[in-house]
Amino acid sequence: MKVGTDGVLLGAWAPLPLSGRVLDIGTGSGLIALMMAQRGSQLHVTGIDVDADAVQQARENVVASPFADRVDILHCSLQELASEDRFIGYYDALVCNPPFFVESLLPPDRQRSLARHTNTLPFSELVSSAARLLRRGGSFSVILPTTCCDEFRLLCFASGLFLSCNCSVRTTAVKPPKRSMMTFLKDEHDEMTFTDLILMENGVRSNAYSRLTSDFYLY
């Protein structure tokens, strides 16, 4: 599992509580789970994935990190986790870089197919499971292509998850937004924050992108 820009952005941007339990849905290599643990010294982070090879890789990465005592990696689906009564309202924050290809051709590599296509985690099941697992007042943060956002917001609203923050991500200032990072709260509220993030200026990382990810990139 490669380290992708989407995962780095979400891991650096997603709002987090000062303490509590965080769930990284579809953890892959464990990137976002480890970023959560690095950002919050009082957080306990769990990463889950349905792919056994990804789980093994994530566990190896966790063991090699300074955060091994605060990060667990589980081999299970989100639907399985959400079906257990003991996890209802258990998590203070959820983060997910979800699969989003719906009708495109499946790539030949099984792992890429699992990671990128909604076959194993449709948006409807992601949202309903998130609403079940999240405590009242908790946050649910995702990164998605802008073309998927309207559908996703409607599903969240129907499940009692209300948009709090939306950051539109542009590759350059002259291009339309390609991704949106969104945070939903399990509490109805009136305030919503809308921001923009431009990744590249004059062929290099923008100042805003560099500031956001400064704790994670080595250069």
C-alpha positions as CSV (number, residue, x, y, z in Angstrom):
1,M,0.0,0.0,0.0
2,K,1.6,3.2,-1.1
3,V,1.5,6.4,0.9
4,G,-1.0,8.6,-1.0
5,T,-1.6,12.3,-0.9
6,D,-5.3,11.8,0.1
7,G,-4.3,9.8,3.2
8,V,-1.6,12.3,4.2
9,L,-4.0,15.2,3.8
10,L,-6.8,13.6,5.8
11,G,-4.4,12.4,8.5
12,A,-3.0,15.9,9.0
13,W,-6.3,17.8,8.7
14,A,-9.0,15.8,10.5
15,P,-10.2,17.4,13.7
16,L,-9.4,15.3,16.8
17,P,-10.3,15.4,20.5
18,L,-7.6,15.9,23.0
19,S,-8.2,12.4,24.4
20,G,-10.3,9.4,23.7
21,R,-10.7,6.6,21.1
22,V,-10.2,7.1,17.4
23,L,-11.1,4.6,14.6
24,D,-9.3,4.5,11.3
25,I,-11.6,2.8,8.8
26,G,-9.8,0.9,6.0
27,T,-6.4,1.5,7.5
28,G,-4.3,0.0,4.7
29,S,-0.6,0.4,5.7
30,G,-1.7,2.1,9.0
31,L,-0.7,5.6,7.7
32,I,-3.6,7.6,9.0
33,A,-3.8,5.6,12.3
34,L,-0.2,6.4,13.0
35,M,-0.7,10.1,12.1
36,M,-3.6,10.2,14.6
37,A,-1.4,8.7,17.3
38,Q,1.4,11.2,16.5
39,R,-1.0,14.2,16.7
40,G,-2.6,13.2,20.0
41,S,-0.6,11.8,22.8
42,Q,-3.8,11.0,24.8
43,L,-5.5,9.2,22.0
44,H,-5.9,5.4,21.6
45,V,-6.2,4.5,17.9
46,T,-7.7,1.4,16.3
47,G,-7.2,0.7,12.6
48,I,-9.4,-1.9,10.8
49,D,-9.1,-3.5,7.4
50,V,-10.6,-6.4,5.5
51,D,-7.4,-7.3,3.7
52,A,-5.2,-9.7,5.7
53,D,-2.0,-8.6,3.9
54,A,-2.7,-4.9,4.6
55,V,-3.4,-5.7,8.3
56,Q,0.0,-7.6,8.5
57,Q,1.8,-4.6,7.0
58,A,0.0,-2.1,9.2
59,R,0.9,-4.2,12.3
60,E,4.6,-4.2,11.3
61,N,4.5,-0.5,10.8
62,V,2.9,0.1,14.2
63,V,5.5,-2.1,15.9
64,A,8.3,-0.1,14.3
65,S,6.8,3.2,15.4
66,P,7.0,5.1,18.7
67,F,3.2,4.7,19.1
68,A,2.9,0.9,19.4
69,D,1.3,1.1,22.9
70,R,-1.5,3.3,21.7
71,V,-2.4,1.8,18.3
72,D,-4.2,-1.5,17.6
73,I,-4.8,-3.0,14.2
74,L,-7.8,-5.4,13.7
75,H,-8.6,-7.7,10.8
76,C,-12.3,-7.1,10.4
77,S,-14.8,-5.2,8.4
78,L,-16.6,-2.0,9.5
79,Q,-19.9,-3.8,9.3
80,E,-18.7,-6.5,11.7
81,L,-17.4,-4.0,14.2
82,A,-20.7,-2.0,14.0
83,S,-22.7,-5.1,14.6
84,E,-21.4,-5.6,18.1
85,D,-23.4,-3.8,20.8
86,R,-20.4,-3.0,22.9
87,F,-19.1,-0.6,20.2
88,I,-22.3,1.5,20.0
89,G,-21.3,5.1,20.7
90,Y,-17.8,3.8,21.6
91,Y,-15.5,6.1,19.5
92,D,-14.8,9.8,19.9
93,A,-13.6,10.3,16.3
94,L,-13.7,8.3,13.1
95,V,-11.5,8.9,10.1
96,C,-11.8,7.2,6.7
97,N,-10.2,7.6,3.3
98,P,-13.0,5.5,1.7
99,P,-13.2,3.6,-1.5
100,F,-15.1,5.6,-4.1
101,F,-15.0,3.9,-7.5
102,V,-18.5,2.6,-8.2
103,E,-18.9,1.8,-11.8
104,S,-15.4,1.8,-13.2
105,L,-13.5,-1.3,-14.2
106,L,-11.9,-3.2,-11.3
107,P,-8.1,-3.1,-11.4
108,P,-6.5,-6.5,-11.8
109,D,-4.7,-6.3,-8.4
110,R,-7.0,-7.6,-5.6
111,Q,-5.6,-5.2,-3.0
112,R,-6.0,-2.1,-5.1
113,S,-9.6,-3.3,-6.0
114,L,-10.5,-3.6,-2.3
115,A,-8.9,-0.3,-1.4
116,R,-10.4,1.7,-4.2
117,H,-13.9,0.3,-5.0
118,T,-17.1,0.5,-3.0
119,N,-17.9,-3.2,-3.5
120,T,-16.9,-4.1,0.1
121,L,-17.9,-0.8,1.7
122,P,-20.8,1.1,0.0
123,F,-21.3,4.6,1.2
124,S,-24.6,3.7,2.7
125,E,-23.0,1.1,5.0
126,L,-20.1,3.3,5.8
127,V,-22.3,6.1,7.0
128,S,-24.8,4.0,8.9
129,S,-22.0,2.1,10.6
130,A,-20.2,5.4,11.5
131,A,-23.4,6.8,13.0
132,R,-23.7,3.7,15.1
133,L,-20.1,3.6,16.4
134,L,-19.7,7.3,17.1
135,R,-20.6,8.9,20.4
136,R,-22.9,11.9,20.6
137,G,-20.8,15.0,19.8
138,G,-18.1,12.9,18.1
139,S,-16.6,13.6,14.7
140,F,-16.4,11.6,11.4
141,S,-13.9,12.9,8.9
142,V,-13.5,11.7,5.3
143,I,-11.8,12.7,2.0
144,L,-13.7,12.2,-1.2
145,P,-13.7,13.2,-4.9
146,T,-15.9,16.3,-5.2
147,T,-18.2,14.4,-7.5
148,C,-19.2,12.1,-4.6
149,C,-19.8,14.8,-2.0
150,D,-23.5,15.6,-2.5
151,E,-24.5,12.0,-2.3
152,F,-22.3,11.5,0.8
153,R,-23.7,14.5,2.6
154,L,-27.3,13.4,2.1
155,L,-26.5,10.0,3.5
156,C,-24.9,11.5,6.5
157,F,-27.8,13.9,7.1
158,A,-30.2,11.0,7.0
159,S,-28.2,9.2,9.6
160,G,-27.9,12.1,12.0
161,L,-24.4,13.2,11.0
162,F,-24.2,16.9,10.3
163,L,-21.5,18.7,8.2
164,S,-19.2,20.8,10.3
165,C,-16.1,21.5,8.2
166,N,-15.5,21.3,4.5
167,C,-12.1,21.9,2.9
168,S,-12.0,21.9,-0.9
169,V,-8.6,20.7,-2.2
170,R,-7.2,22.1,-5.5
171,T,-4.0,20.9,-7.2
172,T,-3.4,24.5,-8.3
173,A,-5.3,27.8,-8.0
174,V,-6.6,27.7,-11.6
175,K,-8.0,24.1,-11.4
176,P,-11.4,23.2,-9.9
177,P,-11.4,21.3,-6.6
178,K,-10.5,17.7,-7.0
179,R,-11.1,16.5,-3.5
180,S,-13.1,17.6,-0.4
181,M,-12.2,16.9,3.2
182,M,-15.4,16.9,5.3
183,T,-16.0,16.5,9.0
184,F,-19.5,15.5,10.3
185,L,-20.6,15.8,13.9
186,K,-23.1,13.5,15.6
187,D,-25.0,16.5,16.9
188,E,-27.1,19.0,15.1
189,H,-25.5,22.5,14.9
190,D,-25.7,25.7,13.0
191,E,-22.1,26.5,12.3
192,M,-20.3,25.2,9.2
193,T,-16.7,26.2,8.1
194,F,-15.7,26.2,4.4
195,T,-12.1,26.5,3.4
196,D,-9.9,25.9,0.4
197,L,-6.5,24.3,0.2
198,I,-4.2,24.7,-2.8
199,L,-1.5,22.1,-3.0
200,M,1.0,23.5,-5.5
201,E,2.3,26.9,-6.3
202,N,5.0,27.5,-8.9
203,G,5.7,23.8,-9.2
204,V,6.3,23.3,-5.4
205,R,4.2,22.6,-2.4
206,S,2.2,25.7,-1.3
207,N,2.9,27.3,2.0
208,A,-0.5,26.2,3.3
209,Y,0.1,22.6,2.2
210,S,3.6,22.7,3.8
211,R,2.2,24.1,7.1
212,L,-0.5,21.5,7.2
213,T,1.8,18.5,6.7
214,S,5.0,19.9,8.3
215,D,5.0,17.3,11.1
216,F,4.9,14.4,8.7
217,Y,7.0,15.1,5.6
218,L,10.8,14.9,6.1
219,Y,11.5,17.8,3.6
